[in-house]
Amino acid sequence: MTDSHVATRGRRVLVTHDRLADGAIHLLNAHDVDVFFSPAYAPTEFVAQRVAELQVDALIVRQGRVDEAVIAASSRLQVIAKHGVGVDNIDLHAAAARNIPVIRAMGSNSRAVAEHTIALALTLLKDIPRLDQAVKSGEWPKPTFLGRDIIGTVMGLVGFGSIGQQVAGIATGLGMTVIMHDPHAQREIAQFDKSGDRDLDSLLGEADIVSLHCPLTSATRNLLDERRLRLMKPTSFVVNTARGGLISEPALCAALLEGRIAGAGLDSFALEPPAKDSPLWTLPNLITTPHIAGVTQGSAGAMAEIAAQHVISVLDGNAPDSRSLARLTELAAE
């Protein structure tokens, strides 16, 4: 976790955060790489200046945006490794223009995100925030309360990659019925339960919980817009542990305020950190967490060490792992 301060080794990496798992730092140091840090969510101008001053060979991207200015700031930059899997905060065009691979830590946090997804879903389903507040304010809603059952609840998964598959396994174990939409994972859907395959509009109309597990791309930005939110049942919930831009936040606000859906659980937002005066904060049927679904003791260590391994491999002259390589088709729309 300690910044190298002074370069003593032959190669340098900058982490866009103020910490990295100790195991990853030791691994990098053992392979002739000094580790430097930049504050989480630091302005890109600050990060670019730090990259220029250090002339780093690699970046490990945790939080904040890495734009063209950052990528162009070091003539020595050879690789960008993501501490996680989402790359919408990295300018893939700028990296590709300089032949700099962007590599993800695939599978490193799938279980953690899946567990958090289920936690948000159950919190909404069981109406825990409202009941908690009622009891703490002196009310006792037991005489009038009628809860919802987990068993038989329909969980609709939009995206069936590694995280979606983990969610499906947990949900099934709890007695939920799982339906899925992912045109890019037909083989995986067939292996899990072919009868659960749905087109997106059908899934939205059928699910009690709609949970998003797809990347943010030009095609998926505002995937849940006003039209699609209107397809959902008034008793249903939205859970987003993927990327905030998948949901139109103004449309979600309207749907929650008007009671067109019952509630939402968000771990990610279109702008991070979100504005302090966001209209979202006025909604009693919304629960939020600060984009930490994938941040657990186990996953943080795994993400860091996989990112470190990618950096070391490329700096040692190896081709980037093709299965982990981020491609331009995953670029989020501006």
PyMOL commands that set and color helices and strands:
alter all, ss='L'
color gray80, all
select helices_A, chain A and resi 22-30+44-54+68-72+92-97+110-125+128-136+142-144+162-173+186-196+200-206+226-229+244-246+249-257+279-282+297-315+328-330
alter helices_A, ss='H'
color red, helices_A
select strands_A, chain A and resi 11-15+33-37+58-61+79-82+102-103+154-158+177-181+209-212+237-240+263-266+286-288
alter strands_A, ss='S'
color yellow, strands_A
deselect
rebuild
show_as cartoon
